[in-house]
Amino acid sequence: MVTATLEDIKTITTIPEPGMRYLSVNVGSVDVGEVWQIARSKGFIPELVQIPFRTGTEIHALLWSGPIDETPAQIEDTLDALADRIENDAIRYASGAWTAV
C-alpha cells in the first residue's frame, strides 16, 4: 500500500509529543456533519488534519490539541457525547508521555 499525504492539510503524529494531548475523529467512518454539530455544541471548532499510519493516512476532525495540563474541562462531556452518537472506533483521544515539572 502506498501512503500519501495531502500538502494543504496539517499533519499530526499518531502519538503526541511528550506532555501533549489531542482529541480527533476519523471522518472516513462517521457522519461529518454530526461530528461538527457535537464539537461546536461543546465549544470546539474542528480542523481537518491527517494522521499517517503504517497502513495508510486517515483524515480526522481535530477537536482539540494542547498540553495535557490544559485539557479543557468539557473534554470528558465531549467524549461521552461522541461515544453516544458515533462509531467509537473513529474517536482518537491520544496523549504523549507525561513530563516532569
Backbone torsions as a table, in degrees:
resi	resn	phi	psi	omega
1	MET	NA	139.3	177.8
2	VAL	-97.2	131.8	177.6
3	THR	-105.3	127.6	178.6
4	ALA	-125.3	152.4	175.4
5	THR	-113.2	155.8	179.0
6	LEU	-96.1	130.6	-172.2
7	GLU	-67.1	-32.4	-174.4
8	ASP	-97.1	8.4	179.5
9	ILE	-116.3	132.3	178.9
10	LYS	-58.5	140.1	177.1
11	THR	-106.9	131.1	173.8
12	ILE	-117.9	158.7	-177.3
13	THR	-84.7	158.4	179.0
14	THR	-65.5	-34.2	176.4
15	ILE	-118.4	121.1	180.0
16	PRO	-61.6	161.2	175.3
17	GLU	-58.8	156.3	177.1
18	PRO	-52.5	133.0	179.1
19	GLY	83.9	-0.2	-178.3
20	MET	-110.9	162.7	-178.9
21	ARG	-149.6	153.5	170.6
22	TYR	-147.9	157.4	175.0
23	LEU	-123.6	123.6	179.2
24	SER	-143.4	166.8	179.4
25	VAL	-133.1	130.2	177.1
26	ASN	-70.0	111.1	-175.2
27	VAL	-76.5	-8.6	179.1
28	GLY	-74.7	-12.5	-176.5
29	SER	-128.5	18.2	-178.9
30	VAL	-140.2	170.8	171.6
31	ASP	-80.9	109.3	-174.8
32	VAL	-60.7	-39.2	178.7
33	GLY	-60.3	-39.2	179.1
34	GLU	-67.0	-40.9	177.7
35	VAL	-61.4	-45.1	179.7
36	TRP	-61.7	-42.2	-179.6
37	GLN	-62.4	-47.4	179.1
38	ILE	-61.5	-48.1	-177.6
39	ALA	-59.3	-48.6	-178.2
40	ARG	-66.4	-34.7	178.9
41	SER	-66.3	-21.6	179.1
42	LYS	-100.2	5.7	176.3
43	GLY	90.9	11.8	179.9
44	PHE	-104.3	148.6	175.5
45	ILE	-114.9	106.0	-177.0
46	PRO	-65.2	149.9	176.3
47	GLU	-130.2	133.4	176.9
48	LEU	-74.4	130.9	177.9
49	VAL	-138.0	167.3	174.3
50	GLN	-120.1	144.9	178.1
51	ILE	-125.8	111.4	178.1
52	PRO	-78.3	128.6	174.6
53	PHE	-116.2	169.5	177.7
54	ARG	-62.2	-31.0	-176.8
55	THR	-91.5	-4.9	179.8
56	GLY	150.5	-176.8	-178.9
57	THR	-108.7	132.4	177.3
58	GLU	-107.0	144.2	174.6
59	ILE	-99.4	127.1	-176.3
60	HIS	-123.6	153.4	166.7
61	ALA	-92.0	110.7	178.9
62	LEU	-83.8	114.3	-178.3
63	LEU	-87.8	-37.4	179.4
64	TRP	-157.8	145.2	170.3
65	SER	-149.5	145.9	179.3
66	GLY	165.2	-172.7	179.0
67	PRO	-63.0	142.8	-179.2
68	ILE	-54.7	-43.3	-176.8
69	ASP	-74.1	-2.2	175.6
70	GLU	-111.5	15.3	179.6
71	THR	-58.5	127.0	-178.8
72	PRO	-61.3	145.3	-179.6
73	ALA	-59.5	-33.2	-176.4
74	GLN	-81.8	5.7	-178.8
75	ILE	-64.2	-38.7	179.8
76	GLU	-65.6	-42.3	176.4
77	ASP	-62.0	-38.3	179.5
78	THR	-66.5	-43.9	176.7
79	LEU	-58.8	-44.5	178.8
80	ASP	-62.0	-44.7	-179.9
81	ALA	-63.1	-42.1	177.9
82	LEU	-64.0	-47.3	-178.0
83	ALA	-62.2	-31.0	178.9
84	ASP	-74.3	-24.8	-170.1
85	ARG	-118.5	-14.8	-179.4
86	ILE	-131.6	172.7	177.8
87	GLU	-62.2	119.8	-175.8
88	ASN	-61.6	-31.7	-179.8
89	ASP	-66.5	-15.8	179.8
90	ALA	-81.8	-16.3	-176.8
91	ILE	-84.5	131.5	177.6
92	ARG	-125.4	112.5	177.7
93	TYR	-118.1	97.2	-171.0
94	ALA	-115.9	142.6	178.3
95	SER	-129.2	140.0	171.5
96	GLY	-81.1	173.1	-179.8
97	ALA	-59.9	146.3	174.3
98	TRP	-65.1	149.4	177.2
99	THR	-113.4	150.4	178.8
100	ALA	-76.4	140.3	-179.4
101	VAL	-95.5	NA	NA
